[in-house]
Amino acid sequence: MSTPVIPPPRRAADDPLLDVRDLVVRYGPVTAVDHVSFTLEAGETLALDGPSGCGKSSTVSAVLQLRRPDAGEVRFEGRELTALTERELRPLRPRMQPVFQDPYGSLSPRHRIRDAVAEPLRVQGRWDDAGGPARVAELLDRVGLEPAHGDRFPHELSGGQCQRAGIARALVSEPRLLVLDEPVSALDPSVRAGVLNLLAGLQEELGLAYLFICHDPAVVRHFADRTIEMRDGRLVAG
Ligand SMILES: Nc1ncnc2c1ncn2[C@@H]1O[C@H](COP(=O)(O)OP(=O)(O)OP(=O)(O)O)[C@@H](O)[C@H]1O
């Protein structure tokens, strides 16, 4: 299969990593995201807060182009994603990865942890180039898992260990942006700090940007550089 032709990035040195402008997401008559605009710099953490149903998940789905927005622009690394076809988006998707709230739900129950972490590289056809087994082993170690954890299935790990595996899976494609959808709220309070410290260390080491859906004011204060808040589909504070 030939490689899709992607328009070259038009990114100036001082452009943000992510520039979202006038984003609109509708479900029939419901406007879930109503002209939302924000930017995110490389290496920065932006918290997205707001009550249930205000449009946070719809916003991040549209940023990730998992659901195409009804209007607005999502410029990532200088490319306007909404203008790209699915095929043109494919090579860019690894650079923006989600980490979900439910650590078990984001990993297939039928795959061993090592295979779940490896899968994105296999799907992208980069298994050999990326040094497959060594890369997966290095990532498991980096997120604080033992080699033996790689042989287990998700239900054989704790929630915290499973979330660490989900983070390893997100990192295997060398993303620039992680979209963290309440990544610690389903975890036992005693393991939350460990996962947050891991995310903070990875950000410092790899220069990752985080778009972080979070309700916990203490976590937001400690973890985020900036916060934006949504109500009824709109941004109310910056
Ligand atoms: N697939 C869908 N079909 C119809 N309406 C939807 C759909 N998904 C979300 N909505 C509606 O869009 C609005 C925003 O939902 P969204 O899930 O984005 O909010 P949220 O802030 O992420 O909520 P939560 O914190 O509970 O996850 C809500 O009114 C919701 O009912």
Ligand as a Chemical Component Dictionary entry (heavy atoms), coordinates in Angstrom:
data_LIG
# 
_chem_comp.id                   LIG 
_chem_comp.type                 NON-POLYMER 
_chem_comp.pdbx_formal_charge   0 
_chem_comp.three_letter_code    LIG 
# 
loop_
_chem_comp_atom.comp_id 
_chem_comp_atom.atom_id 
_chem_comp_atom.alt_atom_id 
_chem_comp_atom.type_symbol 
_chem_comp_atom.charge 
_chem_comp_atom.model_Cartn_x 
_chem_comp_atom.model_Cartn_y 
_chem_comp_atom.model_Cartn_z 
_chem_comp_atom.pdbx_ordinal 
LIG N1  N1  N 0 -23.311 9.804  21.516 1  
LIG C1  C1  C 0 -24.096 10.777 21.983 2  
LIG N2  N2  N 0 -25.338 10.967 21.494 3  
LIG C2  C2  C 0 -26.134 11.944 21.965 4  
LIG N3  N3  N 0 -25.765 12.820 22.924 5  
LIG C3  C3  C 0 -24.533 12.674 23.453 6  
LIG C4  C4  C 0 -23.635 11.648 23.020 7  
LIG N4  N4  N 0 -22.477 11.775 23.726 8  
LIG C5  C5  C 0 -22.646 12.812 24.553 9  
LIG N5  N5  N 0 -23.877 13.353 24.391 10 
LIG C6  C6  C 0 -24.409 14.518 25.099 11 
LIG O1  O1  O 0 -23.492 15.587 24.898 12 
LIG C7  C7  C 0 -23.337 16.345 26.081 13 
LIG C8  C8  C 0 -21.859 16.345 26.495 14 
LIG O2  O2  O 0 -21.465 15.007 26.839 15 
LIG P1  P1  P 0 -19.953 14.645 27.214 16 
LIG O3  O3  O 0 -19.916 13.181 27.439 17 
LIG O4  O4  O 0 -19.056 15.222 26.200 18 
LIG O5  O5  O 0 -19.774 15.413 28.595 19 
LIG P2  P2  P 0 -18.691 15.194 29.768 20 
LIG O6  O6  O 0 -18.419 16.544 30.316 21 
LIG O7  O7  O 0 -17.547 14.445 29.232 22 
LIG O8  O8  O 0 -19.464 14.309 30.817 23 
LIG P3  P3  P 0 -18.877 13.280 31.916 24 
LIG O9  O9  O 0 -18.021 14.097 32.862 25 
LIG O10 O10 O 0 -20.102 12.727 32.579 26 
LIG O11 O11 O 0 -18.102 12.249 31.153 27 
LIG C9  C9  C 0 -24.262 15.720 27.112 28 
LIG O12 O12 O 0 -25.481 16.428 27.076 29 
LIG C10 C10 C 0 -24.463 14.315 26.611 30 
LIG O13 O13 O 0 -25.699 13.799 27.012 31 
# 
loop_
_chem_comp_bond.comp_id 
_chem_comp_bond.atom_id_1 
_chem_comp_bond.atom_id_2 
_chem_comp_bond.value_order 
_chem_comp_bond.pdbx_ordinal 
LIG N1  C1  SING 1  
LIG C1  N2  SING 2  
LIG C1  C4  DOUB 3  
LIG N2  C2  DOUB 4  
LIG C2  N3  SING 5  
LIG N3  C3  DOUB 6  
LIG C3  C4  SING 7  
LIG C3  N5  SING 8  
LIG C4  N4  SING 9  
LIG N4  C5  DOUB 10 
LIG C5  N5  SING 11 
LIG N5  C6  SING 12 
LIG C6  O1  SING 13 
LIG C6  C10 SING 14 
LIG O1  C7  SING 15 
LIG C7  C8  SING 16 
LIG C7  C9  SING 17 
LIG C8  O2  SING 18 
LIG O2  P1  SING 19 
LIG P1  O3  DOUB 20 
LIG P1  O4  SING 21 
LIG P1  O5  SING 22 
LIG O5  P2  SING 23 
LIG P2  O6  DOUB 24 
LIG P2  O7  SING 25 
LIG P2  O8  SING 26 
LIG O8  P3  SING 27 
LIG P3  O9  DOUB 28 
LIG P3  O10 SING 29 
LIG P3  O11 SING 30 
LIG C9  O12 SING 31 
LIG C9  C10 SING 32 
LIG C10 O13 SING 33 
# 
